[in-house]
Amino acid sequence: MQNMSREELLSLLDDIRDRVAAGDSFEGHIQYLIPDRPAEHPFDVAAMYRVGNLLGQGGCVLVGADQTPLDGAA
């Protein structure tokens, strides 16, 4: 999860919406949670959405992805 302010979360949602509307993204997911206490960046966010489909196969945007290697090595 990545900590985000309300403005950062809204910007991410706008980007996802704009890409879907343009036909540049066909799949993805987003999860956002707010902790019990006030904070400067209160939203815990995880997201993945496809981008670049207008240019071919495209790629994806990852937000709040765990960067731990699959084999557990640090």
PQR file with spaces between the fields and no chain letter, atoms N, CA, C, O and H, PARSE charges and radii, in Angstrom:
ATOM       1  N    MET     1       0.840   -1.180    0.000 -0.4000 1.5000
ATOM       2  CA   MET     1       0.000    0.000    0.000 -0.0000 2.0000
ATOM       3  C    MET     1       0.886    1.246    0.000  0.5500 1.7000
ATOM       4  O    MET     1       1.975    1.244    0.575 -0.5500 1.4000
ATOM       5  N    GLN     2       0.424    2.274   -0.630 -0.4000 1.5000
ATOM       6  CA   GLN     2       1.131    3.556   -0.666 -0.0000 2.0000
ATOM       7  C    GLN     2       0.257    4.595    0.017  0.5500 1.7000
ATOM       8  O    GLN     2      -0.943    4.669   -0.245 -0.5500 1.4000
ATOM       9  H    GLN     2      -0.460    2.276   -1.097  0.4000 1.0000
ATOM      10  N    ASN     3       0.854    5.402    0.894 -0.4000 1.5000
ATOM      11  CA   ASN     3       0.108    6.468    1.560 -0.0000 2.0000
ATOM      12  C    ASN     3      -0.071    7.632    0.601  0.5500 1.7000
ATOM      13  O    ASN     3       0.883    8.065   -0.046 -0.5500 1.4000
ATOM      14  H    ASN     3       1.829    5.342    1.107  0.4000 1.0000
ATOM      15  N    MET     4      -1.303    8.140    0.509 -0.4000 1.5000
ATOM      16  CA   MET     4      -1.612    9.256   -0.385 -0.0000 2.0000
ATOM      17  C    MET     4      -2.512   10.262    0.320  0.5500 1.7000
ATOM      18  O    MET     4      -3.290    9.918    1.211 -0.5500 1.4000
ATOM      19  H    MET     4      -2.078    7.788    1.035  0.4000 1.0000
ATOM      20  N    SER     5      -2.383   11.513   -0.105 -0.4000 1.5000
ATOM      21  CA   SER     5      -3.312   12.552    0.335 -0.0000 2.0000
ATOM      22  C    SER     5      -4.601   12.400   -0.484  0.5500 1.7000
ATOM      23  O    SER     5      -4.639   11.654   -1.462 -0.5500 1.4000
ATOM      24  H    SER     5      -1.751   11.793   -0.828  0.4000 1.0000
ATOM      25  N    ARG     6      -5.632   13.101   -0.079 -0.4000 1.5000
ATOM      26  CA   ARG     6      -6.893   13.090   -0.826 -0.0000 2.0000
ATOM      27  C    ARG     6      -6.667   13.574   -2.262  0.5500 1.7000
ATOM      28  O    ARG     6      -7.223   13.010   -3.205 -0.5500 1.4000
ATOM      29  H    ARG     6      -5.601   13.707    0.716  0.4000 1.0000
ATOM      30  N    GLU     7      -5.846   14.623   -2.424 -0.4000 1.5000
ATOM      31  CA   GLU     7      -5.579   15.177   -3.752 -0.0000 2.0000
ATOM      32  C    GLU     7      -4.844   14.165   -4.642  0.5500 1.7000
ATOM      33  O    GLU     7      -5.140   14.043   -5.831 -0.5500 1.4000
ATOM      34  H    GLU     7      -5.395   15.081   -1.658  0.4000 1.0000
ATOM      35  N    GLU     8      -3.883   13.441   -4.053 -0.4000 1.5000
ATOM      36  CA   GLU     8      -3.158   12.424   -4.823 -0.0000 2.0000
ATOM      37  C    GLU     8      -4.085   11.285   -5.242  0.5500 1.7000
ATOM      38  O    GLU     8      -3.998   10.793   -6.367 -0.5500 1.4000
ATOM      39  H    GLU     8      -3.642   13.539   -3.087  0.4000 1.0000
ATOM      40  N    LEU     9      -4.970   10.868   -4.342 -0.4000 1.5000
ATOM      41  CA   LEU     9      -5.935    9.819   -4.680 -0.0000 2.0000
ATOM      42  C    LEU     9      -6.868   10.280   -5.787  0.5500 1.7000
ATOM      43  O    LEU     9      -7.142    9.523   -6.718 -0.5500 1.4000
ATOM      44  H    LEU     9      -5.042   11.268   -3.429  0.4000 1.0000
ATOM      45  N    LEU    10      -7.355   11.498   -5.702 -0.4000 1.5000
ATOM      46  CA   LEU    10      -8.238   12.024   -6.746 -0.0000 2.0000
ATOM      47  C    LEU    10      -7.515   12.115   -8.089  0.5500 1.7000
ATOM      48  O    LEU    10      -8.112   11.836   -9.129 -0.5500 1.4000
ATOM      49  H    LEU    10      -7.132   12.113   -4.946  0.4000 1.0000
ATOM      50  N    SER    11      -6.252   12.497   -8.081 -0.4000 1.5000
ATOM      51  CA   SER    11      -5.465   12.556   -9.314 -0.0000 2.0000
ATOM      52  C    SER    11      -5.316   11.168   -9.934  0.5500 1.7000
ATOM      53  O    SER    11      -5.426   11.018  -11.151 -0.5500 1.4000
ATOM      54  H    SER    11      -5.767   12.723   -7.236  0.4000 1.0000
ATOM      55  N    LEU    12      -5.068   10.156   -9.108 -0.4000 1.5000
ATOM      56  CA   LEU    12      -4.971    8.781   -9.602 -0.0000 2.0000
ATOM      57  C    LEU    12      -6.297    8.337  -10.204  0.5500 1.7000
ATOM      58  O    LEU    12      -6.321    7.753  -11.288 -0.5500 1.4000
ATOM      59  H    LEU    12      -4.979   10.278   -8.119  0.4000 1.0000
ATOM      60  N    LEU    13      -7.393    8.606   -9.516 -0.4000 1.5000
ATOM      61  CA   LEU    13      -8.715    8.241  -10.038 -0.0000 2.0000
ATOM      62  C    LEU    13      -9.009    8.953  -11.358  0.5500 1.7000
ATOM      63  O    LEU    13      -9.574    8.359  -12.276 -0.5500 1.4000
ATOM      64  H    LEU    13      -7.374    9.080   -8.636  0.4000 1.0000
ATOM      65  N    ASP    14      -8.624   10.222  -11.450 -0.4000 1.5000
ATOM      66  CA   ASP    14      -8.807   10.974  -12.697 -0.0000 2.0000
ATOM      67  C    ASP    14      -8.013   10.343  -13.837  0.5500 1.7000
ATOM      68  O    ASP    14      -8.516   10.234  -14.954 -0.5500 1.4000
ATOM      69  H    ASP    14      -8.165   10.705  -10.704  0.4000 1.0000
ATOM      70  N    ASP    15      -6.763    9.924  -13.561 -0.4000 1.5000
ATOM      71  CA   ASP    15      -5.931    9.305  -14.590 -0.0000 2.0000
ATOM      72  C    ASP    15      -6.567    7.996  -15.074  0.5500 1.7000
ATOM      73  O    ASP    15      -6.640    7.736  -16.275 -0.5500 1.4000
ATOM      74  H    ASP    15      -6.354   10.013  -12.653  0.4000 1.0000
ATOM      75  N    ILE    16      -7.022    7.184  -14.125 -0.4000 1.5000
ATOM      76  CA   ILE    16      -7.675    5.925  -14.506 -0.0000 2.0000
ATOM      77  C    ILE    16      -8.911    6.211  -15.355  0.5500 1.7000
ATOM      78  O    ILE    16      -9.099    5.591  -16.402 -0.5500 1.4000
ATOM      79  H    ILE    16      -6.963    7.395  -13.149  0.4000 1.0000
ATOM      80  N    ARG    17      -9.748    7.137  -14.919 -0.4000 1.5000
ATOM      81  CA   ARG    17     -10.969    7.469  -15.644 -0.0000 2.0000
ATOM      82  C    ARG    17     -10.666    7.979  -17.051  0.5500 1.7000
ATOM      83  O    ARG    17     -11.309    7.571  -18.018 -0.5500 1.4000
ATOM      84  H    ARG    17      -9.595    7.641  -14.068  0.4000 1.0000
ATOM      85  N    ASP    18      -9.678    8.879  -17.158 -0.4000 1.5000
ATOM      86  CA   ASP    18      -9.318    9.444  -18.461 -0.0000 2.0000
ATOM      87  C    ASP    18      -8.822    8.356  -19.414  0.5500 1.7000
ATOM      88  O    ASP    18      -9.168    8.367  -20.596 -0.5500 1.4000
ATOM      89  H    ASP    18      -9.156    9.210  -16.372  0.4000 1.0000
ATOM      90  N    ARG    19      -8.028    7.430  -18.921 -0.4000 1.5000
ATOM      91  CA   ARG    19      -7.497    6.361  -19.776 -0.0000 2.0000
ATOM      92  C    ARG    19      -8.590    5.401  -20.224  0.5500 1.7000
ATOM      93  O    ARG    19      -8.597    4.959  -21.373 -0.5500 1.4000
ATOM      94  H    ARG    19      -7.747    7.421  -17.961  0.4000 1.0000
ATOM      95  N    VAL    20      -9.517    5.073  -19.320 -0.4000 1.5000
ATOM      96  CA   VAL    20     -10.644    4.209  -19.701 -0.0000 2.0000
ATOM      97  C    VAL    20     -11.517    4.927  -20.739  0.5500 1.7000
ATOM      98  O    VAL    20     -11.927    4.319  -21.728 -0.5500 1.4000
ATOM      99  H    VAL    20      -9.512    5.432  -18.387  0.4000 1.0000
ATOM     100  N    ALA    21     -11.799    6.200  -20.519 -0.4000 1.5000
ATOM     101  CA   ALA    21     -12.638    6.973  -21.441 -0.0000 2.0000
ATOM     102  C    ALA    21     -12.013    7.066  -22.829  0.5500 1.7000
ATOM     103  O    ALA    21     -12.724    7.063  -23.833 -0.5500 1.4000
ATOM     104  H    ALA    21     -11.467    6.694  -19.715  0.4000 1.0000
ATOM     105  N    ALA    22     -10.673    7.149  -22.888 -0.4000 1.5000
ATOM     106  CA   ALA    22      -9.971    7.267  -24.168 -0.0000 2.0000
ATOM     107  C    ALA    22      -9.782    5.914  -24.860  0.5500 1.7000
ATOM     108  O    ALA    22      -9.308    5.869  -25.995 -0.5500 1.4000
ATOM     109  H    ALA    22     -10.095    7.151  -22.072  0.4000 1.0000
ATOM     110  N    GLY    23     -10.143    4.817  -24.200 -0.4000 1.5000
ATOM     111  CA   GLY    23      -9.927    3.494  -24.775 -0.0000 2.0000
ATOM     112  C    GLY    23      -8.500    3.014  -24.624  0.5500 1.7000
ATOM     113  O    GLY    23      -8.072    2.108  -25.341 -0.5500 1.4000
ATOM     114  H    GLY    23     -10.528    4.853  -23.278  0.4000 1.0000
ATOM     115  N    ASP    24      -7.753    3.610  -23.699 -0.4000 1.5000
ATOM     116  CA   ASP    24      -6.343    3.269  -23.508 -0.0000 2.0000
ATOM     117  C    ASP    24      -6.123    2.299  -22.355  0.5500 1.7000
ATOM     118  O    ASP    24      -4.996    1.861  -22.128 -0.5500 1.4000
ATOM     119  H    ASP    24      -8.100    4.345  -23.117  0.4000 1.0000
ATOM     120  N    SER    25      -7.183    1.955  -21.620 -0.4000 1.5000
ATOM     121  CA   SER    25      -7.068    1.020  -20.501 -0.0000 2.0000
ATOM     122  C    SER    25      -8.321    0.157  -20.472  0.5500 1.7000
ATOM     123  O    SER    25      -9.441    0.666  -20.511 -0.5500 1.4000
ATOM     124  H    SER    25      -8.099    2.311  -21.805  0.4000 1.0000
ATOM     125  N    PHE    26      -8.118   -1.153  -20.404 -0.4000 1.5000
ATOM     126  CA   PHE    26      -9.245   -2.077  -20.448 -0.0000 2.0000
ATOM     127  C    PHE    26      -9.424   -2.881  -19.174  0.5500 1.7000
ATOM     128  O    PHE    26     -10.433   -3.567  -19.015 -0.5500 1.4000
ATOM     129  H    PHE    26      -7.207   -1.566  -20.372  0.4000 1.0000
ATOM     130  N    GLU    27      -8.457   -2.808  -18.258 -0.4000 1.5000
ATOM     131  CA   GLU    27      -8.593   -3.586  -17.032 -0.0000 2.0000
ATOM     132  C    GLU    27      -7.715   -3.013  -15.944  0.5500 1.7000
ATOM     133  O    GLU    27      -6.744   -2.305  -16.211 -0.5500 1.4000
ATOM     134  H    GLU    27      -7.638   -2.250  -18.387  0.4000 1.0000
ATOM     135  N    GLY    28      -8.072   -3.333  -14.713 -0.4000 1.5000
ATOM     136  CA   GLY    28      -7.290   -2.902  -13.567 -0.0000 2.0000
ATOM     137  C    GLY    28      -8.085   -3.054  -12.291  0.5500 1.7000
ATOM     138  O    GLY    28      -9.211   -3.552  -12.290 -0.5500 1.4000
ATOM     139  H    GLY    28      -8.861   -3.908  -14.497  0.4000 1.0000
ATOM     140  N    HIS    29      -7.476   -2.617  -11.206 -0.4000 1.5000
ATOM     141  CA   HIS    29      -8.170   -2.628   -9.921 -0.0000 2.0000
ATOM     142  C    HIS    29      -7.554   -1.556   -9.030  0.5500 1.7000
ATOM     143  O    HIS    29      -6.408   -1.148   -9.214 -0.5500 1.4000
ATOM     144  H    HIS    29      -6.561   -2.213  -11.207  0.4000 1.0000
ATOM     145  N    ILE    30      -8.352   -1.111   -8.054 -0.4000 1.5000
ATOM     146  CA   ILE    30      -7.872   -0.139   -7.083 -0.0000 2.0000
ATOM     147  C    ILE    30      -8.502   -0.459   -5.734  0.5500 1.7000
ATOM     148  O    ILE    30      -9.666   -0.851   -5.641 -0.5500 1.4000
ATOM     149  H    ILE    30      -9.283   -1.443   -7.904  0.4000 1.0000
ATOM     150  N    GLN    31      -7.698   -0.280   -4.695 -0.4000 1.5000
ATOM     151  CA   GLN    31      -8.166   -0.454   -3.324 -0.0000 2.0000
ATOM     152  C    GLN    31      -7.661    0.739   -2.537  0.5500 1.7000
ATOM     153  O    GLN    31      -6.482    1.085   -2.617 -0.5500 1.4000
ATOM     154  H    GLN    31      -6.754    0.039   -4.770  0.4000 1.0000
ATOM     155  N    TYR    32      -8.533    1.361   -1.787 -0.4000 1.5000
ATOM     156  CA   TYR    32      -8.072    2.442   -0.930 -0.0000 2.0000
ATOM     157  C    TYR    32      -8.761    2.351    0.424  0.5500 1.7000
ATOM     158  O    TYR    32      -9.960    2.093    0.529 -0.5500 1.4000
ATOM     159  H    TYR    32      -9.491    1.079   -1.722  0.4000 1.0000
ATOM     160  N    LEU    33      -7.961    2.570    1.442 -0.4000 1.5000
ATOM     161  CA   LEU    33      -8.402    2.480    2.830 -0.0000 2.0000
ATOM     162  C    LEU    33      -7.956    3.728    3.570  0.5500 1.7000
ATOM     163  O    LEU    33      -6.960    4.349    3.199 -0.5500 1.4000
ATOM     164  H    LEU    33      -6.987    2.780    1.357  0.4000 1.0000
ATOM     165  N    ILE    34      -8.667    4.090    4.585 -0.4000 1.5000
ATOM     166  CA   ILE    34      -8.274    5.226    5.411 -0.0000 2.0000
ATOM     167  C    ILE    34      -8.062    4.721    6.834  0.5500 1.7000
ATOM     168  O    ILE    34      -8.895    3.980    7.355 -0.5500 1.4000
ATOM     169  H    ILE    34      -9.477    3.586    4.886  0.4000 1.0000
ATOM     170  N    PRO    35      -6.953    5.113    7.469 -0.5600 1.5000
ATOM     171  CA   PRO    35      -6.689    4.639    8.827  0.2800 2.0000
ATOM     172  C    PRO    35      -7.616    5.307    9.845  0.5500 1.7000
ATOM     173  O    PRO    35      -8.349    6.240    9.519 -0.5500 1.4000
ATOM     174  N    ASP    36      -7.570    4.820   11.060 -0.4000 1.5000
ATOM     175  CA   ASP    36      -8.409    5.350   12.132 -0.0000 2.0000
ATOM     176  C    ASP    36      -7.949    6.710   12.640  0.5500 1.7000
ATOM     177  O    ASP    36      -8.704    7.394   13.331 -0.5500 1.4000
ATOM     178  H    ASP    36      -6.974    4.062   11.326  0.4000 1.0000
ATOM     179  N    ARG    37      -6.730    7.111   12.314 -0.4000 1.5000
ATOM     180  CA   ARG    37      -6.204    8.366   12.836 -0.0000 2.0000
ATOM     181  C    ARG    37      -5.972    9.366   11.709  0.5500 1.7000
ATOM     182  O    ARG    37      -5.689    8.967   10.579 -0.5500 1.4000
ATOM     183  H    ARG    37      -6.117    6.555   11.753  0.4000 1.0000
ATOM     184  N    PRO    38      -6.090   10.666   12.001 -0.5600 1.5000
ATOM     185  CA   PRO    38      -5.802   11.688   10.993  0.2800 2.0000
ATOM     186  C    PRO    38      -4.314   11.677   10.616  0.5500 1.7000
ATOM     187  O    PRO    38      -3.457   11.416   11.460 -0.5500 1.4000
ATOM     188  N    ALA    39      -4.023   11.959    9.363 -0.4000 1.5000
ATOM     189  CA   ALA    39      -2.635   12.007    8.901 -0.0000 2.0000
ATOM     190  C    ALA    39      -2.560   12.904    7.674  0.5500 1.7000
ATOM     191  O    ALA    39      -3.574   13.201    7.041 -0.5500 1.4000
ATOM     192  H    ALA    39      -4.720   12.172    8.678  0.4000 1.0000
ATOM     193  N    GLU    40      -1.338   13.332    7.347 -0.4000 1.5000
ATOM     194  CA   GLU    40      -1.134   14.179    6.165 -0.0000 2.0000
ATOM     195  C    GLU    40      -1.475   13.410    4.886  0.5500 1.7000
ATOM     196  O    GLU    40      -2.027   13.977    3.943 -0.5500 1.4000
ATOM     197  H    GLU    40      -0.515   13.091    7.861  0.4000 1.0000
ATOM     198  N    HIS    41      -1.145   12.121    4.860 -0.4000 1.5000
ATOM     199  CA   HIS    41      -1.436   11.242    3.725 -0.0000 2.0000
ATOM     200  C    HIS    41      -2.245   10.056    4.250  0.5500 1.7000
ATOM     201  O    HIS    41      -1.698    8.968    4.429 -0.5500 1.4000
ATOM     202  H    HIS    41      -0.696   11.660    5.625  0.4000 1.0000
ATOM     203  N    PRO    42      -3.553   10.255    4.501 -0.5600 1.5000
ATOM     204  CA   PRO    42      -4.329    9.252    5.223  0.2800 2.0000
ATOM     205  C    PRO    42      -4.767    8.031    4.419  0.5500 1.7000
ATOM     206  O    PRO    42      -5.122    7.013    5.012 -0.5500 1.4000
ATOM     207  N    PHE    43      -4.755    8.100    3.103 -0.4000 1.5000
ATOM     208  CA   PHE    43      -5.288    6.996    2.315 -0.0000 2.0000
ATOM     209  C    PHE    43      -4.198    5.973    2.001  0.5500 1.7000
ATOM     210  O    PHE    43      -3.144    6.328    1.472 -0.5500 1.4000
ATOM     211  H    PHE    43      -4.467    8.928    2.621  0.4000 1.0000
ATOM     212  N    ASP    44      -4.449    4.723    2.322 -0.4000 1.5000
ATOM     213  CA   ASP    44      -3.566    3.626    1.929 -0.0000 2.0000
ATOM     214  C    ASP    44      -4.110    3.085    0.608  0.5500 1.7000
ATOM     215  O    ASP    44      -5.251    2.627    0.543 -0.5500 1.4000
ATOM     216  H    ASP    44      -5.305    4.435    2.751  0.4000 1.0000
ATOM     217  N    VAL    45      -3.288    3.139   -0.449 -0.4000 1.5000
ATOM     218  CA   VAL    45      -3.758    2.845   -1.798 -0.0000 2.0000
ATOM     219  C    VAL    45      -2.926    1.737   -2.436  0.5500 1.7000
ATOM     220  O    VAL    45      -1.701    1.714   -2.313 -0.5500 1.4000
ATOM     221  H    VAL    45      -2.361    3.512   -0.396  0.4000 1.0000
ATOM     222  N    ALA    46      -3.604    0.827   -3.116 -0.4000 1.5000
ATOM     223  CA   ALA    46      -2.965   -0.169   -3.973 -0.0000 2.0000
ATOM     224  C    ALA    46      -3.762   -0.197   -5.268  0.5500 1.7000
ATOM     225  O    ALA    46      -4.992   -0.258   -5.249 -0.5500 1.4000
ATOM     226  H    ALA    46      -4.598    0.846   -3.216  0.4000 1.0000
ATOM     227  N    ALA    47      -3.059   -0.153   -6.384 -0.4000 1.5000
ATOM     228  CA   ALA    47      -3.751   -0.153   -7.674 -0.0000 2.0000
ATOM     229  C    ALA    47      -2.862   -0.756   -8.751  0.5500 1.7000
ATOM     230  O    ALA    47      -1.635   -0.738   -8.652 -0.5500 1.4000
ATOM     231  H    ALA    47      -2.061   -0.104   -6.399  0.4000 1.0000
ATOM     232  N    MET    48      -3.499   -1.282   -9.767 -0.4000 1.5000
ATOM     233  CA   MET    48      -2.835   -1.731  -10.981 -0.0000 2.0000
ATOM     234  C    MET    48      -3.823   -1.486  -12.117  0.5500 1.7000
ATOM     235  O    MET    48      -4.974   -1.919  -12.053 -0.5500 1.4000
ATOM     236  H    MET    48      -4.495   -1.296   -9.848  0.4000 1.0000
ATOM     237  N    TYR    49      -3.369   -0.793  -13.150 -0.4000 1.5000
ATOM     238  CA   TYR    49      -4.232   -0.622  -14.313 -0.0000 2.0000
ATOM     239  C    TYR    49      -3.402   -0.587  -15.574  0.5500 1.7000
ATOM     240  O    TYR    49      -2.288   -0.065  -15.598 -0.5500 1.4000
ATOM     241  H    TYR    49      -2.434   -0.441  -13.202  0.4000 1.0000
ATOM     242  N    ARG    50      -3.976   -1.159  -16.629 -0.4000 1.5000
ATOM     243  CA   ARG    50      -3.299   -1.237  -17.916 -0.0000 2.0000
ATOM     244  C    ARG    50      -3.313    0.128  -18.588  0.5500 1.7000
ATOM     245  O    ARG    50      -4.292    0.869  -18.494 -0.5500 1.4000
ATOM     246  H    ARG    50      -4.881   -1.583  -16.609  0.4000 1.0000
ATOM     247  N    VAL    51      -2.223    0.450  -19.263 -0.4000 1.5000
ATOM     248  CA   VAL    51      -2.094    1.706  -20.020 -0.0000 2.0000
ATOM     249  C    VAL    51      -1.379    1.413  -21.334  0.5500 1.7000
ATOM     250  O    VAL    51      -0.755    0.364  -21.493 -0.5500 1.4000
ATOM     251  H    VAL    51      -1.429   -0.152  -19.339  0.4000 1.0000
ATOM     252  N    GLY    52      -1.476    2.340  -22.261 -0.4000 1.5000
ATOM     253  CA   GLY    52      -0.745    2.228  -23.511 -0.0000 2.0000
ATOM     254  C    GLY    52      -1.374    1.304  -24.532  0.5500 1.7000
ATOM     255  O    GLY    52      -0.721    0.948  -25.513 -0.5500 1.4000
ATOM     256  H    GLY    52      -1.983    3.192  -22.131  0.4000 1.0000
ATOM     257  N    ASN    53      -2.613    0.906  -24.335 -0.4000 1.5000
ATOM     258  CA   ASN    53      -3.248   -0.002  -25.269 -0.0000 2.0000
ATOM     259  C    ASN    53      -3.486    0.636  -26.641  0.5500 1.7000
ATOM     260  O    ASN    53      -3.599   -0.077  -27.639 -0.5500 1.4000
ATOM     261  H    ASN    53      -3.143    1.196  -23.538  0.4000 1.0000
ATOM     262  N    LEU    54      -3.563    1.956  -26.702 -0.4000 1.5000
ATOM     263  CA   LEU    54      -3.730    2.630  -27.990 -0.0000 2.0000
ATOM     264  C    LEU    54      -2.478    2.505  -28.853  0.5500 1.7000
ATOM     265  O    LEU    54      -2.543    2.680  -30.070 -0.5500 1.4000
ATOM     266  H    LEU    54      -3.472    2.535  -25.892  0.4000 1.0000
ATOM     267  N    LEU    55      -1.328    2.201  -28.224 -0.4000 1.5000
ATOM     268  CA   LEU    55      -0.069    2.081  -28.952 -0.0000 2.0000
ATOM     269  C    LEU    55       0.316    0.631  -29.218  0.5500 1.7000
ATOM     270  O    LEU    55       1.394    0.369  -29.750 -0.5500 1.4000
ATOM     271  H    LEU    55      -1.275    2.060  -27.236  0.4000 1.0000
ATOM     272  N    GLY    56      -0.542   -0.307  -28.859 -0.4000 1.5000
ATOM     273  CA   GLY    56      -0.233   -1.729  -29.043 -0.0000 2.0000
ATOM     274  C    GLY    56      -0.493   -2.488  -27.765  0.5500 1.7000
ATOM     275  O    GLY    56      -1.527   -2.306  -27.122 -0.5500 1.4000
ATOM     276  H    GLY    56      -1.419   -0.094  -28.426  0.4000 1.0000
ATOM     277  N    GLN    57       0.452   -3.345  -27.395 -0.4000 1.5000
ATOM     278  CA   GLN    57       0.266   -4.189  -26.221 -0.0000 2.0000
ATOM     279  C    GLN    57       0.225   -3.389  -24.921  0.5500 1.7000
ATOM     280  O    GLN    57      -0.500   -3.760  -23.998 -0.5500 1.4000
ATOM     281  H    GLN    57       1.292   -3.492  -27.918  0.4000 1.0000
ATOM     282  N    GLY    58       0.979   -2.313  -24.830 -0.4000 1.5000
ATOM     283  CA   GLY    58       0.947   -1.456  -23.654 -0.0000 2.0000
ATOM     284  C    GLY    58       1.684   -2.023  -22.463  0.5500 1.7000
ATOM     285  O    GLY    58       2.497   -2.939  -22.588 -0.5500 1.4000
ATOM     286  H    GLY    58       1.568   -2.012  -25.580  0.4000 1.0000
ATOM     287  N    GLY    59       1.390   -1.467  -21.315 -0.4000 1.5000
ATOM     288  CA   GLY    59       2.018   -1.868  -20.066 -0.0000 2.0000
ATOM     289  C    GLY    59       1.044   -1.658  -18.928  0.5500 1.7000
ATOM     290  O    GLY    59      -0.168   -1.736  -19.128 -0.5500 1.4000
ATOM     291  H    GLY    59       0.730   -0.723  -21.213  0.4000 1.0000
ATOM     292  N    CYS    60       1.558   -1.390  -17.729 -0.4000 1.5000
ATOM     293  CA   CYS    60       0.656   -1.155  -16.610 -0.0000 2.0000
ATOM     294  C    CYS    60       1.281   -0.193  -15.615  0.5500 1.7000
ATOM     295  O    CYS    60       2.498   -0.008  -15.573 -0.5500 1.4000
ATOM     296  H    CYS    60       2.542   -1.327  -17.567  0.4000 1.0000
ATOM     297  N    VAL    61       0.424    0.407  -14.824 -0.4000 1.5000
ATOM     298  CA   VAL    61       0.835    1.279  -13.726 -0.0000 2.0000
ATOM     299  C    VAL    61       0.576    0.516  -12.435  0.5500 1.7000
ATOM     300  O    VAL    61      -0.523    0.006  -12.218 -0.5500 1.4000
ATOM     301  H    VAL    61      -0.564    0.257  -14.858  0.4000 1.0000
ATOM     302  N    LEU    62       1.590    0.440  -11.580 -0.4000 1.5000
ATOM     303  CA   LEU    62       1.467   -0.193  -10.271 -0.0000 2.0000
ATOM     304  C    LEU    62       1.598    0.874   -9.201  0.5500 1.7000
ATOM     305  O    LEU    62       2.514    1.695   -9.252 -0.5500 1.4000
ATOM     306  H    LEU    62       2.483    0.855  -11.757  0.4000 1.0000
ATOM     307  N    VAL    63       0.702    0.873   -8.243 -0.4000 1.5000
ATOM     308  CA   VAL    63       0.749    1.801   -7.123 -0.0000 2.0000
ATOM     309  C    VAL    63       0.699    0.984   -5.848  0.5500 1.7000
ATOM     310  O    VAL    63      -0.193    0.154   -5.672 -0.5500 1.4000
ATOM     311  H    VAL    63      -0.043    0.206   -8.202  0.4000 1.0000
ATOM     312  N    GLY    64       1.653    1.217   -4.956 -0.4000 1.5000
ATOM     313  CA   GLY    64       1.662    0.533   -3.666 -0.0000 2.0000
ATOM     314  C    GLY    64       2.017   -0.930   -3.762  0.5500 1.7000
ATOM     315  O    GLY    64       1.610   -1.717   -2.908 -0.5500 1.4000
ATOM     316  H    GLY    64       2.377    1.891   -5.100  0.4000 1.0000
ATOM     317  N    ALA    65       2.768   -1.318   -4.782 -0.4000 1.5000
ATOM     318  CA   ALA    65       3.163   -2.707   -4.945 -0.0000 2.0000
ATOM     319  C    ALA    65       4.258   -3.078   -3.956  0.5500 1.7000
ATOM     320  O    ALA    65       5.138   -2.267   -3.667 -0.5500 1.4000
ATOM     321  H    ALA    65       3.098   -0.678   -5.476  0.4000 1.0000
ATOM     322  N    ASP    66       4.207   -4.285   -3.445 -0.4000 1.5000
ATOM     323  CA   ASP    66       5.229   -4.799   -2.549 -0.0000 2.0000
ATOM     324  C    ASP    66       6.488   -5.046   -3.375  0.5500 1.7000
ATOM     325  O    ASP    66       6.431   -5.738   -4.391 -0.5500 1.4000
ATOM     326  H    ASP    66       3.493   -4.944   -3.680  0.4000 1.0000
ATOM     327  N    GLN    67       7.616   -4.493   -2.956 -0.4000 1.5000
ATOM     328  CA   GLN    67       8.849   -4.627   -3.718 -0.0000 2.0000
ATOM     329  C    GLN    67       9.735   -5.746   -3.204  0.5500 1.7000
ATOM     330  O    GLN    67      10.907   -5.818   -3.574 -0.5500 1.4000
ATOM     331  H    GLN    67       7.662   -3.930   -2.130  0.4000 1.0000
ATOM     332  N    THR    68       9.206   -6.614   -2.366 -0.4000 1.5000
ATOM     333  CA   THR    68       9.969   -7.751   -1.865 -0.0000 2.0000
ATOM     334  C    THR    68      10.107   -8.777   -2.980  0.5500 1.7000
ATOM     335  O    THR    68       9.103   -9.157   -3.582 -0.5500 1.4000
ATOM     336  H    THR    68       8.254   -6.555   -2.066  0.4000 1.0000
ATOM     337  N    PRO    69      11.331   -9.242   -3.277 -0.5600 1.5000
ATOM     338  CA   PRO    69      11.495  -10.259   -4.324  0.2800 2.0000
ATOM     339  C    PRO    69      10.691  -11.509   -3.981  0.5500 1.7000
ATOM     340  O    PRO    69      10.500  -11.827   -2.807 -0.5500 1.4000
ATOM     341  N    LEU    70      10.223  -12.215   -5.005 -0.4000 1.5000
ATOM     342  CA   LEU    70       9.417  -13.412   -4.806 -0.0000 2.0000
ATOM     343  C    LEU    70      10.161  -14.494   -4.040  0.5500 1.7000
ATOM     344  O    LEU    70       9.537  -15.280   -3.326 -0.5500 1.4000
ATOM     345  H    LEU    70      10.379  -11.957   -5.958  0.4000 1.0000
ATOM     346  N    ASP    71      11.489  -14.552   -4.175 -0.4000 1.5000
ATOM     347  CA   ASP    71      12.248  -15.591   -3.470 -0.0000 2.0000
ATOM     348  C    ASP    71      12.538  -15.210   -2.021  0.5500 1.7000
ATOM     349  O    ASP    71      13.142  -15.994   -1.288 -0.5500 1.4000
ATOM     350  H    ASP    71      11.995  -13.914   -4.755  0.4000 1.0000
ATOM     351  N    GLY    72      12.112  -14.005   -1.593 -0.4000 1.5000
ATOM     352  CA   GLY    72      12.292  -13.575   -0.219 -0.0000 2.0000
ATOM     353  C    GLY    72      13.636  -12.934    0.073  0.5500 1.7000
ATOM     354  O    GLY    72      13.862  -12.462    1.187 -0.5500 1.4000
ATOM     355  H    GLY    72      11.621  -13.368   -2.188  0.4000 1.0000
ATOM     356  N    ALA    73      14.545  -12.908   -0.915 -0.4000 1.5000
ATOM     357  CA   ALA    73      15.862  -12.299   -0.717 -0.0000 2.0000
ATOM     358  C    ALA    73      15.723  -10.779   -0.661  0.5500 1.7000
ATOM     359  O    ALA    73      14.904  -10.194   -1.369 -0.5500 1.4000
ATOM     360  H    ALA    73      14.362  -13.292   -1.820  0.4000 1.0000
ATOM     361  N    ALA    74      16.508  -10.168    0.164 -0.4000 1.5000
ATOM     362  CA   ALA    74      16.434   -8.700    0.280 -0.0000 2.0000
ATOM     363  C    ALA    74      17.534   -8.043   -0.520  0.5500 1.7000
ATOM     364  O    ALA    74      17.632   -6.816   -0.542 -0.5500 1.4000
ATOM     365  H    ALA    74      17.173  -10.643    0.739  0.4000 1.0000
